Amino acid sequence: MAPEPDEVDADAIDPLLGQPRMVADPRISVTQAAVVLDKTPAQVYRTIQLGQLQRRGDPNTRYGIALSDVHELRDKGEPIPIRRAAQSLARSVSAILELVADGKLPLVPGTKSLVYPADVQAIAADVAGLPIRRPGGPSGHVDTAAAAKRLGLSESYVRQMAAAEKILGGFQDGQWWFDSAHIDMIHRARRARRLRAIPQKRA
């Protein structure tokens, strides 16, 4: 049955203005884009400055953002660090960085280490042959948190000592890894020094 002349297709209603959409891809303002993206206008201006959202046409017009561009940005999701992308794909950070270098995984414009979740999911099928991420690190090694707990030190201090080569460690997938036996040896040496420093009671 044909619609009555005064009936309007729901898909033709602009969700921001609540009025019939006059064009297929209307231009909207920063304030309207902020509503779609669930951000503040200041945050939207920032995304424009970083090149994550484009203004079209006359740069002086108030309505210079294509609604389709805003929807596309929204659907990409909030940017995540490369490390988290590597975790979600169960691959090493270095493997993900190779995808970035090859242009297969684009960085978020204006950033050096952020990617969109939608782009990460889009390449999920392409990483099947990449090296498997090893959550436990190299065999026989412990991460910074475990080494710090065993030595009774802060994690930041352990990282500083590793960078200064005062503790033998290897840097892999964005974090330090330490030989477990070496950490145990340091622990025993520190404990022995503490015991020697305790005054002995005279008989």
Buried (B, 14 or more C-beta within 10 A) or exposed (E): EEEEEEEEEEEEEBEBEEEEBEEEEBBBBBEBBBBBBEBEBEBBBBBBEEEBBEBEEEEEEEBBBBBEBBEEBBEBBEBBBBBBBBBBBEBBBBBBBBBBEEEBBEBBEEEEBBBBBEBBEEBEEEBEEBEEBBEEBEEEBBBBEBBBEBBEBEBEEBBEBBEEEEBEBEEBBBBBBBBBEBBEEBBEEEEEEEEEEEEEEEE
